[in-house]
Amino acid sequence: MPKRLLIVDDEKNFTLSIRRLLELSGYETEEAHSGSEVYPRMLKRAFDLVILDYMMPDVKGDKVCEMIRSEDRLKNIPIIIVTAYHDQTEERLRAWGATEVVYKPVETDVLIRMVKKYLE
């Protein structure tokens, strides 16, 4: 059974391009375009990994991470935070619950390697 990933970003072109690459690598994917969609969706469906944008218009990635990490059955799911804010330290992002941090513009080969690292 293929691993299922949730890709969360308010930039639909970003989620579409990452989704296509991951599906070509054999993963099942879903998209969300706001932070408020993530936690309820994760409670309903099982995901093996989340790619999460930090800066979204409603609920920012740090709060989404905290929500996910607060739920026992979700707390070990890898979360890769994607951010354009280079002033965010990885230490701070990890304190919020990020497993990995990727800075925009995203090097897709780096992102794919990270996903494979946690899922294979």
Backbone as CSV, one residue per row, in Angstrom:
resi,resn,N_x,N_y,N_z,CA_x,CA_y,CA_z,C_x,C_y,C_z
1,MET,0.841,-1.180,0.000,0.000,0.000,0.000,0.888,1.245,0.000
2,PRO,0.624,2.188,-0.899,1.469,3.394,-0.959,1.291,4.267,0.284
3,LYS,2.352,4.956,0.633,2.317,5.898,1.751,1.501,7.118,1.337
4,ARG,0.767,7.679,2.301,-0.107,8.832,2.034,0.480,10.086,2.672
5,LEU,0.570,11.148,1.856,1.126,12.419,2.310,0.079,13.516,2.197
6,LEU,0.144,14.453,3.123,-0.698,15.648,3.069,0.224,16.830,2.780
7,ILE,-0.087,17.560,1.706,0.705,18.718,1.296,-0.136,19.960,1.581
8,VAL,0.387,20.858,2.411,-0.383,22.012,2.868,0.344,23.296,2.506
9,ASP,-0.281,24.083,1.650,0.267,25.383,1.260,-0.857,26.183,0.624
10,ASP,-0.902,27.483,0.891,-1.952,28.309,0.289,-1.637,28.641,-1.168
11,GLU,-0.425,28.347,-1.609,-0.062,28.546,-3.015,-0.387,27.259,-3.778
12,LYS,-1.485,27.288,-4.509,-1.962,26.079,-5.180,-0.988,25.554,-6.229
13,ASN,-0.240,26.427,-6.880,0.759,25.962,-7.849,1.855,25.149,-7.173
14,PHE,2.220,25.554,-5.958,3.233,24.813,-5.210,2.723,23.415,-4.865
15,THR,1.510,23.350,-4.303,0.998,22.033,-3.912,0.821,21.133,-5.118
16,LEU,0.383,21.683,-6.226,0.187,20.878,-7.432,1.515,20.325,-7.951
17,SER,2.544,21.160,-7.999,3.830,20.691,-8.535,4.466,19.649,-7.611
18,ILE,4.401,19.866,-6.301,4.961,18.901,-5.354,4.149,17.607,-5.390
19,ARG,2.845,17.757,-5.503,1.968,16.582,-5.567,2.322,15.699,-6.764
20,ARG,2.499,16.316,-7.909,2.847,15.551,-9.119,4.159,14.793,-8.945
21,LEU,5.158,15.465,-8.401,6.462,14.815,-8.190,6.355,13.642,-7.227
22,LEU,5.621,13.822,-6.156,5.486,12.758,-5.168,4.685,11.588,-5.711
23,GLU,3.663,11.873,-6.504,2.880,10.793,-7.095,3.705,10.013,-8.112
24,LEU,4.580,10.708,-8.838,5.486,10.017,-9.755,6.468,9.113,-9.001
25,SER,6.727,9.453,-7.735,7.606,8.637,-6.891,6.841,7.516,-6.196
26,GLY,5.545,7.404,-6.479,4.761,6.290,-5.950,3.967,6.566,-4.685
27,TYR,3.877,7.826,-4.267,3.134,8.174,-3.063,1.718,8.596,-3.405
28,GLU,0.820,8.388,-2.441,-0.538,8.901,-2.537,-0.522,10.264,-1.862
29,THR,-1.181,11.255,-2.452,-1.130,12.597,-1.863,-2.511,13.227,-1.794
30,GLU,-2.643,14.151,-0.867,-3.803,15.029,-0.773,-3.279,16.432,-0.529
31,GLU,-4.095,17.405,-0.923,-3.731,18.809,-0.726,-4.670,19.464,0.272
32,ALA,-4.135,20.431,0.998,-4.924,21.341,1.812,-4.356,22.732,1.557
33,HIS,-5.214,23.733,1.604,-4.765,25.082,1.263,-4.913,26.083,2.406
34,SER,-5.191,25.563,3.592,-5.222,26.422,4.768,-4.837,25.600,5.985
35,GLY,-4.289,26.260,6.968,-3.885,25.572,8.186,-5.060,24.977,8.938
36,SER,-6.205,25.638,8.862,-7.377,25.163,9.600,-7.919,23.834,9.077
37,GLU,-7.557,23.446,7.866,-8.010,22.176,7.294,-7.232,20.974,7.825
38,VAL,-6.028,21.206,8.293,-5.082,20.116,8.540,-5.496,19.199,9.688
39,TYR,-5.645,19.741,10.876,-5.911,18.909,12.049,-7.196,18.085,11.896
40,PRO,-8.322,18.682,11.513,-9.536,17.869,11.345,-9.363,16.767,10.294
41,ARG,-8.663,17.067,9.219,-8.449,16.062,8.177,-7.582,14.920,8.690
42,MET,-6.582,15.267,9.489,-5.691,14.227,10.016,-6.394,13.344,11.044
43,LEU,-7.393,13.878,11.699,-8.160,13.062,12.638,-9.054,12.061,11.908
44,LYS,-9.450,12.398,10.681,-10.344,11.539,9.892,-9.602,10.514,9.044
45,ARG,-8.415,10.880,8.537,-7.662,10.010,7.625,-6.248,9.813,8.126
46,ALA,-5.700,8.686,7.793,-4.319,8.390,8.199,-3.345,8.934,7.159
47,PHE,-2.379,9.711,7.611,-1.304,10.212,6.758,0.020,9.746,7.346
48,ASP,0.972,9.486,6.458,2.277,9.020,6.890,3.286,10.154,7.033
49,LEU,2.989,11.314,6.419,3.908,12.448,6.459,3.134,13.687,6.030
50,VAL,3.535,14.842,6.576,2.914,16.120,6.229,3.994,17.078,5.743
51,ILE,3.739,17.720,4.611,4.576,18.824,4.125,3.748,20.074,4.372
52,LEU,4.247,20.959,5.218,3.444,22.047,5.764,4.117,23.397,5.582
53,ASP,3.441,24.303,4.900,3.937,25.672,4.761,3.828,26.373,6.110
54,TYR,4.816,27.181,6.442,4.766,27.917,7.707,3.780,29.079,7.647
55,MET,3.877,29.901,6.604,3.090,31.132,6.550,1.834,30.927,5.709
56,MET,0.700,30.815,6.394,-0.588,30.692,5.708,-1.520,31.765,6.234
57,PRO,-2.548,32.092,5.477,-3.391,33.228,5.854,-4.232,33.025,7.116
58,ASP,-4.529,31.789,7.482,-5.380,31.612,8.658,-4.595,31.112,9.870
59,VAL,-4.245,29.847,9.885,-3.490,29.273,10.997,-2.082,28.972,10.504
60,LYS,-1.105,29.567,11.146,0.291,29.384,10.727,0.802,27.985,11.083
61,GLY,1.874,27.596,10.411,2.427,26.264,10.557,2.835,25.887,11.965
62,ASP,3.312,26.857,12.765,3.702,26.529,14.133,2.508,26.047,14.942
63,LYS,1.367,26.694,14.775,0.159,26.298,15.504,-0.361,24.955,15.009
64,VAL,-0.280,24.730,13.698,-0.703,23.445,13.140,0.168,22.324,13.702
65,CYS,1.483,22.552,13.750,2.403,21.563,14.332,2.022,21.256,15.773
66,GLU,1.760,22.295,16.542,1.403,22.100,17.946,0.129,21.273,18.081
67,MET,-0.854,21.529,17.218,-2.096,20.752,17.263,-1.823,19.277,16.956
68,ILE,-1.043,19.043,15.905,-0.729,17.665,15.517,0.031,16.967,16.641
69,ARG,1.017,17.620,17.198,1.845,17.023,18.243,1.079,16.808,19.550
70,SER,-0.027,17.510,19.731,-0.811,17.358,20.960,-1.681,16.097,20.943
71,GLU,-1.870,15.513,19.791,-2.714,14.319,19.644,-1.825,13.078,19.657
72,ASP,-2.018,12.201,20.638,-1.148,11.035,20.800,-0.976,10.223,19.529
73,ARG,-2.053,9.950,18.813,-1.923,9.083,17.638,-1.298,9.782,16.435
74,LEU,-1.102,11.101,16.512,-0.502,11.858,15.407,0.906,12.347,15.719
75,LYS,1.308,12.299,16.963,2.532,12.997,17.380,3.822,12.489,16.745
76,ASN,3.817,11.280,16.204,5.043,10.755,15.595,5.079,10.863,14.076
77,ILE,4.072,11.471,13.486,4.049,11.648,12.030,5.089,12.707,11.651
78,PRO,5.985,12.402,10.719,6.969,13.408,10.305,6.296,14.626,9.666
79,ILE,6.774,15.801,10.053,6.285,17.064,9.491,7.472,17.808,8.915
80,ILE,7.390,18.074,7.622,8.417,18.878,6.955,7.830,20.272,6.774
81,ILE,8.396,21.244,7.480,7.925,22.623,7.339,8.667,23.275,6.192
82,VAL,7.908,23.947,5.341,8.453,24.700,4.215,8.230,26.177,4.533
83,THR,9.283,26.968,4.436,9.151,28.385,4.770,10.030,29.252,3.877
84,ALA,9.548,30.441,3.620,10.336,31.430,2.886,11.072,32.343,3.861
85,TYR,10.780,32.186,5.146,11.368,33.038,6.164,12.686,32.460,6.644
86,HIS,13.755,32.943,6.065,15.078,32.422,6.384,15.561,32.883,7.757
87,ASP,14.856,33.840,8.364,15.241,34.275,9.696,14.710,33.324,10.774
88,GLN,13.828,32.395,10.388,13.357,31.383,11.330,14.493,30.380,11.524
89,THR,14.897,30.158,12.741,15.942,29.173,12.958,15.327,27.787,12.946
90,GLU,16.109,26.838,12.480,15.612,25.461,12.474,15.305,25.004,13.890
91,GLU,16.086,25.463,14.849,15.855,25.078,16.242,14.461,25.514,16.697
92,ARG,14.088,26.725,16.360,12.768,27.242,16.735,11.657,26.470,16.034
93,LEU,11.836,26.206,14.736,10.830,25.447,13.994,10.706,24.024,14.542
94,ARG,11.810,23.432,14.913,11.776,22.080,15.494,11.104,22.095,16.868
95,ALA,11.293,23.166,17.619,10.631,23.280,18.921,9.109,23.302,18.757
96,TRP,8.643,23.810,17.652,7.203,23.825,17.377,6.696,22.455,16.936
97,GLY,7.621,21.563,16.555,7.193,20.229,16.161,7.643,19.781,14.789
98,ALA,8.399,20.621,14.099,8.873,20.232,12.768,9.921,19.124,12.875
99,THR,9.821,18.160,11.991,10.821,17.101,11.908,11.995,17.586,11.062
100,GLU,11.664,18.283,9.973,12.655,18.851,9.053,12.181,20.231,8.619
101,VAL,13.117,21.029,8.106,12.808,22.367,7.606,13.404,22.505,6.213
102,VAL,12.592,23.013,5.285,13.039,23.276,3.917,12.704,24.733,3.617
103,TYR,13.681,25.443,3.047,13.459,26.853,2.730,13.067,27.030,1.272
104,LYS,12.151,27.979,1.046,11.744,28.324,-0.319,12.776,29.268,-0.896
105,PRO,13.043,29.216,-2.178,12.455,28.284,-3.142,12.950,26.861,-2.883
106,VAL,12.025,25.937,-2.926,12.298,24.546,-2.587,13.062,23.858,-3.707
107,GLU,14.137,23.191,-3.324,14.848,22.319,-4.262,14.123,20.984,-4.183
108,THR,13.389,20.659,-5.248,12.507,19.499,-5.199,13.254,18.194,-4.932
109,ASP,14.470,18.056,-5.441,15.217,16.818,-5.184,15.545,16.671,-3.705
110,VAL,15.807,17.779,-3.020,16.070,17.747,-1.579,14.800,17.332,-0.834
111,LEU,13.675,17.887,-1.223,12.411,17.554,-0.583,12.062,16.076,-0.789
112,ILE,12.229,15.582,-1.992,11.934,14.172,-2.280,12.843,13.264,-1.453
113,ARG,14.119,13.619,-1.323,15.042,12.823,-0.499,14.600,12.800,0.961
114,MET,14.141,13.931,1.459,13.660,13.987,2.845,12.446,13.088,3.032
115,VAL,11.518,13.163,2.094,10.314,12.336,2.191,10.725,10.862,2.209
116,LYS,11.577,10.463,1.301,12.023,9.067,1.231,12.734,8.655,2.517
117,LYS,13.501,9.559,3.082,14.232,9.274,4.337,13.268,8.831,5.435
118,TYR,12.107,9.472,5.507,11.161,9.169,6.580,10.151,8.078,6.239
119,LEU,10.002,7.769,4.965,8.963,6.816,4.591,9.473,5.496,4.048
120,GLU,10.766,5.390,3.817,11.272,4.125,3.240,12.309,3.490,4.141
